[in-house]
Amino acid sequence: MRDDSGLVTLSIHCVWPRIVHMRFRFRLVHAVLMLLLVALGGCATVERVQPAPELLDQVEFPFTRGVPVDTQRPPLYTEGLRDEEINTVQLHRDRIRGVVNITSLSAYRTRFGRAFPDAGTGSGFIIDQRGTVVTNHHVVQRGQRLVVTLYDGSHYRAAVIGSDPELDLAVLRFDPQGRELTTLTPGDSDRLQVGQHVFALGNPFGLEGSLTAGVVSALNRPVQTASGFIMRDLVQTDAAINPGNSGGPLLNTRGKVVAVNSMMISPLPGSVGIGLAIPVNAVDRIVSQILQGGRVSRGWIDIQGLALTPRLAAATNVPVQRGILITRVASGSHAADAGLQGGDEQRRIRYGAHRIPVGGDVLLAINGQRIGSVAELLASLESTRPGDRATLTLLRDGERSDVAVTLSARQSERSQ
């Protein structure tokens, strides 16, 4: 767990028991953790720690050099199989070569000098011959060293090109050293239908090369993530998605990527048949931006505000209980040019520990999507770019109106 100082509080007594029950074909995590645990001081207690990636330099990684000899595929037996079974077998044989296992390794040191490692695994898939890999942001976000392992056990050092926590996507790249790679191609997620057969490829619980089958259970599912973002339009599937599947592809029966497996909903550690994946059309949009500029740029409305609650609505005498109460509009911004109004600085009320200006507009919807929280505001602008036009539904003095505004760049992106 990270605090505001950037330090980490370790809430387990030892890293090793978390993964001892998992099997890894390449045993990279096993080897690295055992070496670090023995050489660097064993298991840490519950202490505040700081990242120490230099400790990983003490471990020799078994990276692949040159072009390995290609492994022969096992024979394809079709006798007694139905056509759809043959298609599934062939799909796995062909596409699994474009799926990778991603190992995220980190090392930390306590203030008393003790060191301990941490590790995690996820999945990803190759999209070009340069070694570009698509995965989830949460698979790589804590990794100080990233290792990509291909279907044949080859290991490659990988680096993050860019990452998008809002849609939980990341793009990596490794050097294939001249070997020919199997790449996966995108389908069209806008054409997905409930009941359509899909296949999830990945490395659940570190079990490499796994395939699970199911159907599209639902479309356009919204989910709020632990980081506070709302991800809209997710694909729900009953194809089993477990820890380690994250970042792997969800394929249609033609072997094209229709979504990126991202999470499961379950009261248990394993899958209960509710998996969620990011539709590939949204993935393509994000990946294209990352490959072009290393980051994702989204539109923004230059306002400050608070999400309405019944208490706040009563305190400000606003006749609605859902929306964003605009307290300030940036001077000279597109929002100011469009006529949006913030609160009156001379009319402030106490709300919690703050005194807020009242009398400003209430933002009710953006492009027809209702807005009731900051997370929903961010989600409604997720697919926009600076310079796009958006239609805002506002409440002012009890009257609703629609206002067109040109979107700005988000403040956090302007200095990049």
C-alpha positions as CSV (number, residue, x, y, z in Angstrom):
1,M,0.0,0.0,0.0
2,R,1.4,3.4,-1.0
3,D,1.0,6.5,1.1
4,D,1.3,10.1,0.1
5,S,5.0,10.2,0.8
6,G,5.7,7.5,-1.9
7,L,6.6,5.0,0.7
8,V,5.1,1.5,0.9
9,T,3.6,-0.2,3.9
10,L,4.0,-3.9,3.7
11,S,0.9,-5.7,5.0
12,I,2.2,-9.3,4.7
13,H,4.9,-11.1,6.6
14,C,6.5,-12.7,3.6
15,V,6.2,-12.4,-0.1
16,W,6.9,-16.0,-0.8
17,P,3.7,-17.7,0.5
18,R,1.6,-15.7,-1.9
19,I,2.9,-17.5,-4.9
20,V,4.2,-20.8,-3.7
21,H,1.1,-22.6,-4.9
22,M,1.5,-21.4,-8.4
23,R,3.3,-23.2,-11.3
24,F,5.4,-21.2,-13.7
25,R,6.8,-22.9,-16.8
26,F,9.8,-20.6,-17.0
27,R,10.3,-20.4,-13.1
28,L,11.6,-16.8,-13.4
29,V,9.6,-15.5,-10.5
30,H,10.6,-18.5,-8.4
31,A,14.3,-18.0,-9.1
32,V,14.4,-14.3,-8.6
33,L,12.5,-14.3,-5.4
34,M,14.5,-17.2,-3.9
35,L,17.8,-15.5,-4.7
36,L,16.7,-12.2,-3.3
37,L,15.1,-13.7,-0.2
38,V,18.4,-15.6,0.6
39,A,20.8,-12.9,-0.5
40,L,19.1,-9.8,0.6
41,G,17.7,-10.5,4.0
42,G,14.6,-12.8,3.7
43,C,11.1,-11.7,4.6
44,A,10.4,-8.2,5.8
45,T,8.0,-7.4,8.7
46,V,5.3,-4.8,8.6
47,E,7.4,-1.7,7.9
48,R,7.5,1.3,5.8
49,V,9.8,0.8,2.8
50,Q,11.2,2.5,-0.2
51,P,11.7,1.2,-3.7
52,A,15.2,-0.2,-4.3
53,P,15.3,-1.3,-7.9
54,E,19.1,-1.5,-7.8
55,L,18.8,-4.7,-5.8
56,L,17.4,-6.4,-8.8
57,D,20.7,-5.8,-10.6
58,Q,22.2,-8.4,-8.3
59,V,20.2,-11.1,-10.0
60,E,21.2,-12.5,-13.4
61,F,18.1,-12.8,-15.6
62,P,18.1,-15.6,-18.2
63,F,17.3,-13.4,-21.1
64,T,17.2,-15.0,-24.6
65,R,19.9,-14.0,-27.0
66,G,19.5,-14.3,-30.8
67,V,16.8,-16.2,-32.6
68,P,15.9,-19.5,-30.9
69,V,15.1,-22.6,-32.9
70,D,11.3,-22.7,-33.4
71,T,9.5,-25.5,-31.6
72,Q,7.4,-27.9,-33.6
73,R,3.7,-27.8,-33.0
74,P,2.1,-31.1,-31.8
75,P,0.1,-33.0,-34.4
76,L,-3.4,-31.8,-35.1
77,Y,-5.9,-34.6,-34.5
78,T,-9.3,-34.0,-36.1
79,E,-10.9,-37.5,-36.1
80,G,-14.1,-37.5,-34.1
81,L,-14.1,-33.7,-33.6
82,R,-16.9,-31.4,-34.6
83,D,-16.1,-28.5,-36.9
84,E,-16.4,-26.0,-34.1
85,E,-14.0,-28.1,-31.9
86,I,-11.5,-28.2,-34.8
87,N,-11.8,-24.4,-35.1
88,T,-11.1,-23.9,-31.4
89,V,-8.1,-26.2,-31.4
90,Q,-6.7,-24.5,-34.5
91,L,-7.4,-21.0,-33.0
92,H,-5.4,-21.9,-29.8
93,R,-2.5,-23.4,-31.8
94,D,-2.2,-20.3,-34.0
95,R,-3.0,-17.5,-31.6
96,I,-1.3,-18.6,-28.4
97,R,2.1,-17.8,-30.1
98,G,1.0,-14.1,-30.0
99,V,0.2,-14.2,-26.3
100,V,2.9,-13.4,-23.7
101,N,3.3,-13.8,-20.0
102,I,4.4,-10.5,-18.3
103,T,6.4,-10.8,-15.1
104,S,6.6,-7.6,-12.9
105,L,9.5,-7.6,-10.5
106,S,10.2,-5.1,-7.7
107,A,12.6,-4.8,-4.8
108,Y,12.2,-2.6,-1.6
109,R,14.4,-1.7,1.3
110,T,13.3,-0.8,4.8
111,R,14.8,2.1,6.8
112,F,16.8,-0.5,8.8
113,G,18.4,-1.8,5.6
114,R,16.5,-5.0,5.2
115,A,15.4,-5.8,1.6
116,F,12.6,-7.9,0.2
117,P,11.3,-8.6,-3.3
118,D,7.8,-8.5,-4.8
119,A,6.5,-10.0,-8.0
120,G,3.3,-10.4,-10.0
121,T,2.3,-11.9,-13.4
122,G,-0.2,-11.0,-16.1
123,S,-0.8,-11.5,-19.8
124,G,-0.5,-9.5,-22.9
125,F,-0.5,-9.9,-26.7
126,I,1.9,-8.8,-29.5
127,I,0.6,-6.4,-32.1
128,D,3.6,-5.9,-34.4
129,Q,7.0,-7.2,-35.4
130,R,8.8,-4.6,-33.4
131,G,7.8,-6.4,-30.2
132,T,5.0,-4.1,-29.1
133,V,2.7,-5.6,-26.5
134,V,-0.7,-4.5,-25.2
135,T,-1.6,-5.3,-21.6
136,N,-3.4,-3.8,-18.6
137,H,-2.0,-0.8,-16.7
138,H,-2.5,-2.7,-13.4
139,V,-0.2,-5.5,-14.6
140,V,2.8,-3.2,-14.9
141,Q,2.1,-0.2,-12.7
142,R,4.3,-1.4,-9.8
143,G,7.0,-3.2,-11.8
144,Q,10.6,-1.9,-11.6
145,R,11.7,-4.6,-14.0
146,L,9.4,-6.2,-16.6
147,V,10.1,-9.5,-18.3
148,V,8.1,-10.8,-21.3
149,T,8.0,-14.5,-21.8
150,L,6.9,-16.0,-25.1
151,Y,5.1,-19.3,-25.8
152,D,8.4,-21.1,-26.2
153,G,9.9,-19.9,-22.9
154,S,12.0,-17.2,-24.4
155,H,12.5,-14.3,-22.0
156,Y,13.0,-10.6,-23.0
157,R,13.5,-7.4,-21.0
158,A,10.5,-5.1,-21.7
159,A,9.9,-1.4,-21.2
160,V,6.7,0.7,-20.8
161,I,6.1,3.0,-23.8
162,G,3.0,4.5,-22.2
163,S,0.2,3.7,-19.8
164,D,-3.3,4.8,-19.2
165,P,-4.7,4.2,-15.7
166,E,-8.1,5.6,-16.7
167,L,-8.9,2.8,-19.1
168,D,-6.4,0.4,-17.5
169,L,-4.2,-0.1,-20.5
170,A,-0.5,-0.1,-21.1
171,V,1.8,-0.6,-24.1
172,L,5.2,-2.3,-23.7
173,R,8.0,-3.1,-26.1
174,F,10.7,-5.7,-26.1
175,D,13.5,-6.4,-28.6
176,P,12.7,-9.6,-30.5
177,Q,16.3,-9.6,-31.9
178,G,15.2,-10.5,-35.4
179,R,12.9,-13.4,-34.7
180,E,9.6,-13.5,-36.5
181,L,6.7,-12.8,-34.1
182,T,3.1,-14.0,-34.2
183,T,0.9,-10.9,-34.0
184,L,-2.8,-10.7,-33.2
185,T,-5.1,-8.5,-35.2
186,P,-8.2,-6.5,-33.9
187,G,-11.8,-7.2,-34.8
188,D,-14.7,-4.8,-34.4
189,S,-16.1,-4.6,-30.9
190,D,-19.0,-2.5,-32.1
191,R,-20.3,-5.5,-33.9
192,L,-20.3,-7.8,-30.8
193,Q,-23.6,-9.4,-29.8
194,V,-24.8,-11.1,-26.6
195,G,-24.5,-14.8,-27.1
196,Q,-21.6,-14.7,-29.4
197,H,-18.8,-17.2,-28.7
198,V,-15.5,-15.8,-27.4
199,F,-12.2,-17.2,-26.1
200,A,-9.9,-15.8,-23.4
201,L,-6.2,-16.6,-23.8
202,G,-3.7,-15.9,-21.1
203,N,-1.8,-17.2,-18.0
204,P,-4.3,-17.5,-15.1
205,F,-2.5,-18.1,-11.8
206,G,0.7,-18.4,-13.8
207,L,-0.5,-21.4,-15.8
208,E,0.8,-20.5,-19.2
209,G,-1.0,-20.9,-22.5
210,S,-4.5,-21.3,-21.1
211,L,-7.7,-21.0,-23.2
212,T,-11.2,-20.6,-21.7
213,A,-14.3,-20.5,-23.8
214,G,-17.7,-18.8,-23.2
215,V,-20.1,-16.3,-24.7
216,V,-20.6,-12.5,-24.6
217,S,-22.9,-12.3,-21.6
218,A,-23.6,-8.6,-21.8
219,L,-22.4,-5.3,-23.4
220,N,-21.9,-1.8,-22.2
221,R,-21.2,-2.7,-18.6
222,P,-20.0,0.3,-16.4
223,V,-17.7,-0.5,-13.5
224,Q,-15.9,1.8,-11.1
225,T,-12.4,0.6,-10.4
226,A,-10.5,0.7,-7.1
227,S,-8.6,3.8,-8.4
228,G,-11.9,5.7,-8.7
229,F,-12.3,5.7,-12.5
230,I,-15.5,4.6,-14.1
231,M,-14.9,2.3,-17.1
232,R,-17.9,2.3,-19.4
233,D,-19.0,0.0,-22.2
234,L,-17.1,-3.1,-20.9
235,V,-17.8,-6.5,-22.4
236,Q,-19.1,-9.1,-19.9
237,T,-18.2,-12.7,-20.6
238,D,-18.6,-16.0,-18.8
239,A,-15.3,-17.3,-20.3
240,A,-13.3,-17.8,-17.1
241,I,-11.0,-14.9,-16.3
242,N,-8.8,-15.3,-13.3
243,P,-5.8,-13.5,-11.8
244,G,-3.0,-13.7,-14.4
245,N,-5.5,-13.4,-17.3
246,S,-5.4,-9.6,-17.0
247,G,-4.1,-8.0,-20.2
248,G,-4.7,-11.0,-22.4
249,P,-6.9,-11.1,-25.5
250,L,-10.5,-12.0,-25.8
251,L,-11.0,-13.5,-29.3
252,N,-13.9,-14.1,-31.5
253,T,-14.3,-17.4,-33.4
254,R,-12.1,-16.0,-36.2
255,G,-9.2,-15.4,-33.9
256,K,-9.5,-11.7,-33.9
257,V,-9.1,-9.6,-30.7
258,V,-12.5,-8.2,-29.7
259,A,-11.5,-7.1,-26.2
260,V,-8.7,-7.0,-23.6
261,N,-9.4,-9.1,-20.4
262,S,-9.2,-6.8,-17.4
263,M,-11.1,-8.0,-14.3
264,M,-13.5,-10.4,-12.8
265,I,-16.4,-9.9,-10.4
266,S,-16.4,-12.6,-7.8
267,P,-16.9,-13.0,-4.0
268,L,-14.2,-15.7,-4.2
269,P,-10.6,-15.7,-5.2
270,G,-11.5,-17.5,-8.5
271,S,-13.8,-16.9,-11.4
272,V,-17.5,-17.4,-11.0
273,G,-18.3,-16.6,-14.6
274,I,-18.4,-12.8,-14.6
275,G,-15.4,-11.5,-16.4
276,L,-15.1,-8.0,-17.9
277,A,-13.0,-6.9,-20.8
278,I,-12.2,-3.6,-22.5
279,P,-13.6,-3.4,-26.1
280,V,-10.9,-3.4,-28.7
281,N,-12.2,-0.3,-30.5
282,A,-11.5,1.7,-27.3
283,V,-8.1,-0.2,-27.0
284,D,-7.1,0.8,-30.5
285,R,-7.8,4.4,-29.8
286,I,-5.7,4.5,-26.6
287,V,-2.9,2.4,-28.1
288,S,-2.7,4.7,-31.1
289,Q,-2.2,7.7,-28.9
290,I,0.4,6.0,-26.8
291,L,2.4,4.9,-29.9
292,Q,2.2,8.4,-31.4
293,G,3.1,10.5,-28.3
294,G,3.7,8.2,-25.3
295,R,0.6,9.3,-23.5
296,V,-3.2,9.7,-23.8
297,S,-4.7,13.2,-24.2
298,R,-8.3,13.7,-23.2
299,G,-10.7,16.7,-23.3
300,W,-11.6,18.7,-20.2
301,I,-13.9,21.4,-19.0
302,D,-12.1,24.1,-17.1
303,I,-14.3,24.2,-14.0
304,Q,-14.1,23.3,-10.4
305,G,-17.1,21.9,-8.6
306,L,-18.6,19.5,-6.1
307,A,-20.8,16.5,-6.6
308,L,-24.3,17.3,-5.3
309,T,-25.6,15.4,-2.3
310,P,-29.0,15.8,-0.7
311,R,-27.3,17.8,2.1
312,L,-25.4,20.1,-0.3
313,A,-28.5,20.6,-2.5
314,A,-30.5,21.7,0.6
315,A,-27.7,23.9,1.8
316,T,-27.4,25.7,-1.6
317,N,-31.2,25.7,-2.3
318,V,-30.7,23.7,-5.6
319,P,-33.8,21.9,-6.8
320,V,-31.9,18.7,-7.9
321,Q,-29.8,16.2,-5.9
322,R,-27.7,14.9,-8.7
323,G,-25.1,16.8,-10.7
324,I,-21.9,18.8,-10.3
325,L,-22.3,22.2,-8.6
326,I,-19.8,24.5,-10.4
327,T,-18.0,26.6,-7.9
328,R,-15.4,28.2,-10.2
329,V,-14.8,28.6,-14.0
330,A,-11.3,29.3,-15.1
331,S,-10.9,32.8,-16.5
332,G,-10.2,33.0,-20.2
333,S,-11.0,29.3,-20.7
334,H,-13.3,27.7,-23.3
335,A,-15.8,27.1,-20.5
336,A,-15.8,30.8,-19.7
337,D,-16.2,31.7,-23.4
338,A,-19.2,29.3,-23.5
339,G,-20.8,31.3,-20.7
340,L,-20.6,28.8,-17.8
341,Q,-20.9,30.4,-14.4
342,G,-19.2,29.6,-11.2
343,G,-20.3,30.5,-7.7
344,D,-20.4,34.0,-6.3
345,E,-17.3,34.6,-4.2
346,Q,-19.4,37.0,-2.0
347,R,-21.9,34.3,-1.2
348,R,-20.2,31.5,0.6
349,I,-21.6,28.7,2.8
350,R,-19.8,26.4,5.2
351,Y,-19.8,22.8,3.9
352,G,-17.8,20.5,6.0
353,A,-14.4,22.0,6.6
354,H,-14.7,24.4,3.7
355,R,-16.5,27.5,2.7
356,I,-17.7,27.3,-0.9
357,P,-19.2,29.9,-3.2
358,V,-22.8,29.2,-4.3
359,G,-25.1,30.4,-7.0
360,G,-23.1,28.8,-9.9
361,D,-24.5,26.5,-12.6
362,V,-25.2,22.8,-12.0
363,L,-23.8,20.5,-14.6
364,L,-26.4,17.8,-15.2
365,A,-25.2,15.9,-18.3
366,I,-22.5,15.9,-21.0
367,N,-23.6,14.8,-24.5
368,G,-26.7,13.3,-23.0
369,Q,-24.9,11.3,-20.3
370,R,-26.0,12.1,-16.8
371,I,-23.3,13.4,-14.4
372,G,-23.6,12.8,-10.7
373,S,-20.0,12.5,-9.6
374,V,-16.4,13.5,-10.5
375,A,-15.8,9.9,-11.6
376,E,-18.8,10.1,-14.0
377,L,-17.5,13.5,-15.3
378,L,-14.2,11.9,-16.1
379,A,-15.9,8.8,-17.7
380,S,-18.1,11.0,-19.9
381,L,-14.9,12.7,-21.3
382,E,-12.8,9.5,-21.6
383,S,-13.2,9.2,-25.4
384,T,-12.8,12.9,-26.2
385,R,-9.8,14.9,-27.3
386,P,-8.8,18.6,-26.7
387,G,-10.6,20.7,-29.3
388,D,-13.7,18.4,-29.5
389,R,-17.1,20.0,-29.0
390,A,-19.4,18.8,-26.2
391,T,-23.0,19.7,-25.3
392,L,-23.5,20.4,-21.7
393,T,-26.9,20.3,-20.0
394,L,-26.9,23.0,-17.2
395,L,-29.3,24.1,-14.5
396,R,-29.3,27.9,-13.8
397,D,-31.8,29.6,-11.6
398,G,-34.1,26.6,-11.9
399,E,-34.0,26.6,-15.7
400,R,-32.3,23.9,-17.9
401,S,-30.4,24.7,-21.0
402,D,-27.9,23.1,-23.4
403,V,-24.6,24.8,-24.0
404,A,-21.9,23.9,-26.5
405,V,-18.3,24.1,-25.3
406,T,-14.9,23.4,-26.8
407,L,-12.9,21.0,-24.7
408,S,-9.5,22.0,-23.3
409,A,-6.6,19.7,-22.3
410,R,-6.6,18.4,-18.8
411,Q,-4.5,20.4,-16.4
412,S,-2.2,17.5,-15.7
413,E,-1.4,17.1,-19.4
414,R,-0.6,20.7,-20.2
415,S,2.9,20.7,-18.8
416,Q,3.8,17.4,-20.5
